[in-house]
Amino acid sequence: MSDPESETAAPSRPAHESSPVAAWSRRVLAEVNKVFIGQDRLVRGVLQALLADGHVLIESVPGLGKTLLVRAMGQVLGCGFNRIQFTPDLMPSDVTGSPIYDERIHDFRFRPGPVFTQLLLADEINRAPAKTHSALLEIMQETRVTIDGVNYPIEPPFLVLATQNPIESEGTYNLPEAQLDRFLFKLVVDYPSEREEVDILRLHTRGVPPDRNLGEQLGAVTDPAEVLAMQRRCAAVLVDDRVLGYIAALVRATRRWPAFSLGVSPRAGVAILRGARAVAALEGREYMVPDDVQEVVLPALRHRVMLTPEAEIEGRSPDELLTELIRSVEVPLR
């Protein structure tokens, strides 16, 4: 099996030419890569989450191009894009929108907030008070905003990429485990390689920075309707009972693993299933294999397990412990 600890190198398994999802993803990636260099695992993880109709929590230091990636994805997918910078004084109404008095009609009307989009970057989500990011997480689950008893649906597809800085802790509010559980994946992003960094600098020598005038540099190669069609294809990927048993065994193993004080809930198994189906479709298959499961176990579980105090004192990481757990679970034969 491949090393699940690597978050920098993209999987090398070739996709079949005949797969609609694989062909669609190649079109999208070819266009995005015109302005976004490297971070192949991040791009692939975001694409998997989009196809699985889930949301992503990204842990990385500032300046690694997260805003550029989401803007580029929005342009290429033909979807709307918004960014919310979370700060300690951000209120829930700043995210959802609020009723305002309209003198023309002598009544209140709802003014939509920035959450009414299709690709939303929630930057440094842990810097806002709990009630503010709770409001966003509720919208992520329900895909609608309720104000004064009136429901305002959010147009699909709807993908939230929330970021948090792993270094700075001053002035931050930790997301509770129940809220972290709402994210399909947690992706950990490292610095680019030396070659990628040179390529990034080369983009900035062309006169126009890659994050400027994206509408002129990138074209829309798909649209929201096709994205939804690709999501339906992923949801139709066939899953053998042996693979379902493998997912269940991985999930149940977290509940008795000595280094975890809290294992994961059944929702984690559903996250693995949805993510692995997207992997299979991206690889051009209409059926799932254990390799697809292994690719998504770390991003699907690393934010859902809780380490014991002893494991934390020893400096163990969730990725390290989950890797040991994965190797202890028998892989079903194909």
N, C-alpha and C positions, 0 to 999 in steps of 0.2 A: 504494500500500500504506500501511497505517497506520503511525504512528511506533512502532517497537518499543521505543524508549527509555522510553516512559511507563509507570510502574508505579502510577499513582494513579488514573487514570480508567478506569472499566469500559467494555468494548466496548459499542457501542450497537446492534449487529446484533440485530434482534428474533427471538425464537424462535417457531417455528411452534406453533400451538395444539394440533395433533394429535399432537405428539411426546410419548411417555410420559416420556422422560428430561427434556425441557424442562418439562413440567407438574410432574414430581416436584421439579425444582430450584426452581421458583417457590414451591412449598409450603414447602420447606426454608428458602429465603432470606427469605420473608415472615415466618416465625416467628423466625429468628435476628435479623433486623433490628429486632425489638422491643426488644432489649437491646444490640445491637452496631451502632454508628453508623460509617458511612464505611468506609475501607479496602476498597473494592469489589474492587480487583485482588487483594488478599490473600485475601478470601473466595472469589472465583471460582477462584483458583489452588488453594486447599485443596480446593474441590469437584471441580475437574478431577483432582487427584491421587487423591482418594478414588475417583472413578469409574474412573480408570486403574489402580487398585490399586497405587499408588506412595506414596512417602514424601516429606516436604518439609523442607528446611532453610530456616529463616527468619532473615534478618539484620536486626536492628532494635535500637534502643535500648530500655531497659526502659520499661514504663509505657504501651505502645501497645495493650494489651488482648489479648495473645495467649492468656493463660490464660482470659480470659472467652470468647473465641471458641471455644476447644476445649471448654470446659464447656458452652457454649450448643449447639454442634454435637452433642455427646454427648447432651444432653437432647432435642433436636429429632429426632435420628436414632434415639433409643431404644437407644443404645449405651453401654457402660461407658466411664468416663473415669478416668484416673490422671495424676498429675503427678510427675515426678522432678526434684528440684533437684540438678544435678550440682555436686559440690564436689571439691576435691583429695583428700579422704579417702574418697570413695565407692568401694566395692569392687564387683567384678562380682556377688557374691552379693547385694548390696543391690538390684541391678536384677533379677536372675533369680529370686531366692529360693534356699533352701538346705535340705538335710535337717536335721531336728531330732529329738531323741530324745523319743519319746512313752512315758511310763512306763506308760500304760494297756495298751499292746500290747507293751511291752518291745522296741521296735524303732524304727528311724528312719522317719520319714515326711517327704514333701516339703512344704515350706511355700512356696506360690507367692509370687513377688515382684511389685512393682507393674507389671512388664511384661505381666502377664497381664490384659489389658484389650483394648478395641477402639480407643479413641482415646487415645494417649499423648502427653503434652507432655514432651519432654526439654529442660528449661530449662537454657540455658548449657552445652550438651554439651561445649564445648571447655575447660571448667574441670576436668574429671575426667582422671585418668591414661589413657594410651593403651589399656591393657588393659581398662579399664572401658567406654569408649565402643566399643571393638572388640567387646566382648561384646554390646552392644546392636545394633550394626550387623550382627553375624552373625545375631541373632534376626530383624532386619528382613528379611534375605534368606531365611532358612529358615522363618520363622513357627513356630518351635518352640524349646523349651529342652531341652538334653540335659544331664542330671545323672547321674553314675555310670552312664553307658550307657543310661539310660532317657530316652525322648523324651516331652516334655510339649507337645502342640500348643497353639497360641494360636488362640482362636476367631475366625474371620473375621466381618466385615471388620476389618482391622488397619491402622491409619494412625498413623504416628509423625510428629509435628511437633517437630523439633529446632530450638532457637534458639541464636544466638550474637550477642554484642554486638560491633559493628564498632569501637567506640571503645577499650574497655579491652583491653590485651594482657598486663598483668601477671598472673602466675599462671594463664595459659591454655596449652593444648596444641593446636597446630595439627592439624587433621584431615588425615591424608595423602590424596593425590589418589585412591588406590585406594579409600579409605573414602568420600570425597566422592562418588565415582562411584555409590555405592549409593542416593543420593537421586535421585528422579525429577526434582524441581524444586528450585531455590534461588530463593526470593522475597525481594526487598529491599523493606522497608517504610519509608516516610517518615512524617513527621508529618502529622496530618489537616489539612484545609483550615480556614480560619477559620470557615466556616459549620458544618462538621462539629464543630469544637471547641465551638461554642456549643450545638449539639444534644446533645453529650455532657454538658456542664454542666447542660443542662435536665433530662436524665434523673436527675441527682443532686439535683434540687430536689423530687422527688416523695416524699421521705421514706424510701424504701427504695432503697439503691444498686443498680444493675443487676446487680452480681455476687452479690447476696444472694438467697436463696430462689428460685433459678432454676426449681425444680420448680413453684412457684406462678405464676411469670410466663410460663413457656414450656410448651407441650405437645408431646408426641411426635407428629409428623405422619407418621412412617414407622417402619420397624423394620429390623433387620439383614438379614432375608430379602429385603426389597424393595431394600435397598442392593445386595445381591449380584446381584439380578435386573437392576438398572440397570447394574452393572458388565458383566454378560454382554451387554446391549444395546450398550454402548459397544464391546466387543471384536468385535461383529459388524458394525460400520460398514464399508462397502465402501471400498476404496482402489484407485484407478486406478494402473496401472504408471507413468504419467507423474508422479504425485505421489510414488510411491516413489522414482523417479529424482531428483526434486527434493530429497527428504530426503537421499538418498545424496550428491548434489552438495554440499549444505550441509556435511555431515559431512566429506567428503573435502577440501573447501576449507580447513577448519581446519588440516589437516596440512601445507599448503604456504603458509599465510598468514605473511608475514615477521615479523609482530609476535608470533606464538605460537611458543614454544620446544617446545611439545608440543600436538599436535592431540588430537581426541577419538577414542574407540574406537567400534566398532560398537554397543556398549551405548547410546551417546548417540543414535544413530539410532533404536533401539528406543524410547527414552524420548520422542523427538519423535513417533514414530508413535502411541504409546499416549496421549500427551497430546493430540495433534491429533484423534484419534478421539473423545476425551471432549469436546473443543470442538465437533466436528461434531454430536454427540448433543445437547449443551446448546443448540445452535442449531436443533435440530429436524430435522436431516438424517440420512439413513441412508447418506450418502456423504461423503467428505472432499474438500476443496478446498484450494488453496495458502494461502488466508487462514488456515485453521486451523493450518497448519504455521507460518506467520509469527507467530502469536500465542504459540506455545510455544517458539520457538527460544531466546530469551534465557533464560527460566527453566530450560530443559533443558540449556543449554550453558555458562552463565556460570561455574559451579563446576567445570567439567570441562577448561577450557583453561588453559594456563600461559603467562604473558607472558614475553617475553624481558627480560633485565635492562635493555636500552636502552628498551623500551616503559615499564617501571616507572619508570625515571629521568625519562622525559618526562611522567610523570603520566597515562599513558593508562589507561583502565579496560577491563575485559573487555566491558562493555556497549557502550562506544563502538566498540571494534574489531569486535565481532560485528555491530553495526549496519552498519558499512562492508562487512563480508563478505557479509551478507544482500543488500545492494544490488548486489553484484557478481555474484550468481548469477542466471542467467536463470530467470524464473518460467514454468512451462509454461502454455500456453493452455488454457482450459477447453473 
